[in-house]
Amino acid sequence: SDIHGCYQTFRYLLEHEWGLGYEDELYILGDYIDRGPASRQVIDYILSLRHKGYTVYTLIGNHEDMMLEGKKDELQFRNWLINGGNTTLASFGVNHPDEFHEDYQQFFSELDYYYELDTAFLVHAGFDFNEPDPFNAYKAMLWIRDFQVDDDRLQDKFLIHGHTPIRPDIIQQTVASKTININIDGGCVYNYIHGLGYLCGLDLDSLELVFVENCEN
């Protein structure tokens, strides 16, 4: 989750730490773009994996949502720029997301909000369990923080998400205790903040974690 334009780090995790294989399923929980130096390269890499026959599932994050909203509204566009959209435009070599090639337009338009697997729900930010139907509260899936989990709604499955950067040691403690709510955002792009700056991968079969320190420089 939360790659944020850190292409080199993302690729290193998949190719050197995990050794992604054709039999694997890769789930990415949103925020591919903004703030980091290589948003376009992140998307290109995902598209190339799919083209080569790898199974890659992609969710939408709040930064993709801001970009899509910015295509429709000038105020939202400016808000997206303030939140890192300027780095994304620079990596694509354009001035507005309307100028993205149709392959990228299709990629962003087809992002899902959440996945339900046999053992887990996957989402970018979390769910608002105060809503009558949290699985239809789409903005919360992109933006919510500090929510209380309803175990009954999750049917004893894990909830795996990103969005809120936390230190790797906290992620490790959460997974080791088999807490039902697992945040895997290691704050990769925030390598200037002590304790952050890691891209986290979680093996959904073994619950084994891998952390790669930001290596964009």
N, C-alpha and C positions, 0 to 999 in steps of 0.2 A: 504494500500500500504506500501511497504518497511518495512516488518517485520524483516528482517535481523537476523534471528536466535533467536528472542526474543519470545520463545515459551510460557513461563508463561504469558507474557503480552497479547499475541494474544489469548490464551485460556481464560484468565480472561475477555477480552472484549466480546468475543462471548458468554460465558456461564453466566457471572454475570451482565454485563452491558446491553447486548442486549437480552439474552435469546433466542438464535437462534432456530427457529422452523422449522419443516419439510415443512411448507408452504412458507418459506422464500427462496430467491435466494441470495447466497453470491458470490460477485465478488471480487477477490483479484488481485491487479494490479502489481504483480511482485516483485522481490527482496525478496524472501523467505530466501535466504541463505547469508552467509558471515558476518564477523565482530562480530555478536552476538554469544552466547555460544551454541545454540541448533538448528542448521539448520536441522539436521535429524529429530528431534522431531517435528519441524514445518511441514515438509513434511509428517511425519507419521500421524500427527493430521489431516491434510487435507485429506489424503487417508482414514483415519478411518471415517471421516464425510461422505465421499462418500459411503463407505462400509455400513454405517448405514442408508443410504437413503437420506441424505441431498443433496441439489442441490448446488454445488460449482463450479464456473467458475474461471479458473486461466489463467492469462496473463503472458507473459515472461517479465522479467526485464533485465537491462544491466548486472547484476551480473550472472544471469543464462546464458546469452549470452556469457559472458567472460569464464564461466566454460565450455560451449559447444565448444567454439573456442579452449580452452586449451586442449581439448581432441584430437585435430587435429594437433596442432602445439606447439612445445616446448617453443618458445618465448612467445606465448599467454598464455601458462600454467603458466609460471613464472610471467607474468603480473597479472594473476588472483590471484596467491598466494599473491602477494604484496598488492592486493586490498581486502584481507580478506578471500581468498580461503583456507588459512591454517586452519582457525577455522572450516570451513565446513568439510574438510578432517578429522580433529580431531573428530568432532561430529559423523561422519560416521565410524570412526575407520579404514580408508584406507589411502593409499599414493597417489592415483590417481583416478580421477572420472571414469576411465574405470573399476574400481573395484566395483562401485556401484551395488547393486542388480538390477536385471532386472525390478523390480517394479518401482524403482527410475529412471532408464534409460527411461522407458516408460513415466513416469510423465513429465520429462524434455522435452522429444521429442514431447509431445503433447500440449505444452503451446501455446496459441494463441497470436497474436500481438495486436489485438484490438477487441473491441465489439462495435457494434452499437445497441443501445436500442431505445425505442420510444421517450425518452426524453434526451438521453445523448450518447456521445461517451466516451468509457473507454479505456485508454491506459496507459502505464507505464510512459513515459516521456512527450509526446506531439506529435504534428505533425509539419512537415516543410511545411508551406503553401506557400513557395516560389517554391516548386516543382510542376511540371505540374499535378501530381497526388499524393498528400500527403499521400493517403491511400495505396500507394505502396512503399513509402520511409521507409523501415523497420528499418534501422539503426537509423534514426531520432526518431522513436517511442521509442527507447531504451535509447537514449543519449541526445536528444536536450534539451536546456535550453533557456530561454529568447526569446521565439518565439512570433510573432505577430499573433493573431487569425484572421482568415478570416470567419466572421459570415456567409457569403453566403455558404461557403463550409460545415459549420456545420448545415445548415438548421434550425437555431434558437435553436439547441440543446445545452445542456451543454457539455463542455469538462472537464472530470474529470481524473486527473492523479496524479502521485507522482514524485519521482526521485530527486527533489530538496527540501531539508529539509527547512521548514519554521516554525515560531512560531505558536502555536495554536490560539493566538489572531488574527493573520493575516488571518488564515483560517476562523475563525469565522466572521471577517469583510467581507471577500470575499463572503461567503455564505449568510450573512445577506443582502448584497447589490445585491444579485442574479447576480453577475458577471458571464459571460458565461464560463470563464476559472477558474476552481477550482482545486487547488493543495492541496492534502490531506496528504502529507508527513510531519508528525510531528517530524521527526528525532528520532524515537524511540531508536535506538541503540546509539545515541549520547547524552546519559544522563549526560555526563561530560561537555557538552556545555550549558551554561546558556540559557534558553528559549526553548531548545529542550528536547528530551527524552520522547516523547509521541507517542503512537499509536493512529491513528485517524480512526474513522468509520463514514461514511456518509450514512444516510438512504435516498435512492434514491426516495422514495415516498414523504416524508415529508421535506427533506433537513435538518433534525435534525442531529446534530453532537454529537459524544461522543468521549472523550479523556481518555485514560488510561496511567498513568505515568509508565515508565519502572519499572517493578517489578521483574527483573531477579535475583536480589540479595536477 
